Amino acid sequence: MKYIKLRELEVSRIGLGAMGMSHGYTDSGTDEAESIRTLHRALELGVTFIDTAEIYGPYTNEELLGRALKGRRDQVVLASKFGMISHAGAGPWNLDSSPANIRTAVEGSLKRLGTDHIDLYYQHRVDPNTPIEETAGAVAELVAEGKVRAFGLSEAGPDTIRRAHAVHPVTAVQSEYSLWTRGLEERVRPVLRELNIGLVPFAPLGHGFLTGKIRSTDDFKEGDFRYGNPRFTGENFQRNLRLADEVQAIAAEAGATPAQVALAWLLAQGDDIAPIPGTKRVHRVEENTAADGIELTAEQLDKLSSLPPAAGETHTEAGRQMLER
Ligand SMILES: NC(=O)c1ccc[n+]([C@@H]2O[C@H](COP(=O)([O-])OP(=O)(O)OC[C@H]3O[C@@H](n4cnc5c(N)ncnc54)[C@H](OP(=O)(O)O)[C@@H]3O)[C@@H](O)[C@H]2O)c1
């Protein structure tokens, strides 16, 4: 495993997204023992960068990590997120990045994670009701108190990134970025490069789609992120299958799996990028972390970069409204 720096924070080149162990997919939360084995195997393989959020569950994903990382806390760069739960009463899925809400959120996350500090603490979505300067100021206080080491944003647009960074350095922006979701390349990426802010692509496997393993959407249950998602519905889904086939063809040529190709393409986009593929299975964490060693040719990278755009938006309308691009 190689390691890179997101600004001052050293992380494994490939991290592990823990969300799906508890939340977001049809079979999330069904096998805690395998999830814990997956986390431990990831650490053995040199993965140090583990991603969660208070909204995952809510709460149960952080609790799972607290149990799994007992006695191993020092081996990981632990990232969590605030701002998707309003602790003032409105509850989950209500944006609140006010300083008072962040204070409450961090205490809960620290307790659940069983730690006295979070290495990278992201605002999960930009809160239109709280100036980003106030949010950044609140995180800066947590940094000064030692409860947080570094500040991150998620799905923030260029202006918000600049304003936040002017108050407290932003270490990383975590946003959706993969072969079929490239919207941040034009406006966000140049700002990250200019300000020396790392990029953490979430859903680097396109919520599993780019692995080629999803050929039908029939089994997605309500509550699965992909259920009713425009890219995983009807004609869009059928058209997108061709994209997955292209990735599969390049994988066959490269002697790799499609998941590894999707990750290797991301790694080739810069050494300031640390994707966090999500899995709750040991054999897949082994497969995904091995992408670090896959070298694609210039021609293969070109082909992948020239794939046609995905059919359909990344999110349903409600989810889309929370994105700032
Ligand atoms: N900031 C945000 O707003 C945000 C949003 C979404 C996610 N995230 C973070 O990003 C992480 C990753 O995103 P994600 O989980 O949404 O999407 P992803 O990493 O693109 O894909 C995960 C899905 O792919 C499957 N999968 C993983 N490796 C595979 C392989 N080698 N072959 C076949 N299938 C494979 C997983 O199933 P199994 O688990 O069954 O293997 C899961 O269903 C999350 O865990 C979370 O920490 C952040």
The ligand as a Gaussian input file, in Angstrom:
#p B3LYP/6-31G(d) Opt

LIG

0 1
 N      -19.756000      12.286000       1.561000
 C      -20.853000      11.703000       1.144000
 O      -21.886000      12.336000       0.973000
 C      -20.843000      10.230000       0.883000
 C      -21.884000       9.626000       0.169000
 C      -21.834000       8.257000      -0.072000
 C      -20.766000       7.517000       0.399000
 N      -19.774000       8.122000       1.110000
 C      -18.609000       7.359000       1.621000
 O      -17.964000       6.731000       0.524000
 C      -17.833000       5.342000       0.761000
 C      -17.933000       4.582000      -0.553000
 O      -19.111000       4.924000      -1.267000
 P      -20.296000       3.908000      -1.551000
 O      -20.248000       2.776000      -0.602000
 O      -21.529000       4.719000      -1.594000
 O      -20.023000       3.418000      -3.038000
 P      -18.879000       2.573000      -3.747000
 O      -17.689000       2.484000      -2.915000
 O      -18.773000       3.138000      -5.099000
 O      -19.570000       1.125000      -3.903000
 C      -19.917000       0.335000      -2.818000
 C      -20.776000      -0.799000      -3.324000
 O      -20.034000      -1.617000      -4.197000
 C      -19.961000      -2.964000      -3.733000
 N      -18.578000      -3.398000      -3.945000
 C      -17.460000      -2.963000      -3.337000
 N      -16.355000      -3.551000      -3.836000
 C      -16.789000      -4.382000      -4.798000
 C      -16.126000      -5.266000      -5.683000
 N      -14.800000      -5.381000      -5.687000
 N      -16.884000      -5.996000      -6.551000
 C      -18.241000      -5.880000      -6.578000
 N      -18.917000      -5.051000      -5.767000
 C      -18.192000      -4.305000      -4.878000
 C      -20.337000      -2.894000      -2.269000
 O      -21.002000      -4.064000      -1.858000
 P      -20.466000      -4.933000      -0.599000
 O      -20.385000      -4.032000       0.577000
 O      -21.524000      -5.966000      -0.455000
 O      -19.146000      -5.481000      -1.022000
 C      -21.313000      -1.705000      -2.241000
 O      -22.597000      -2.129000      -2.596000
 C      -18.970000       5.024000       1.737000
 O      -18.711000       3.861000       2.473000
 C      -18.992000       6.259000       2.596000
 O      -18.035000       6.156000       3.634000
 C      -19.808000       9.454000       1.340000

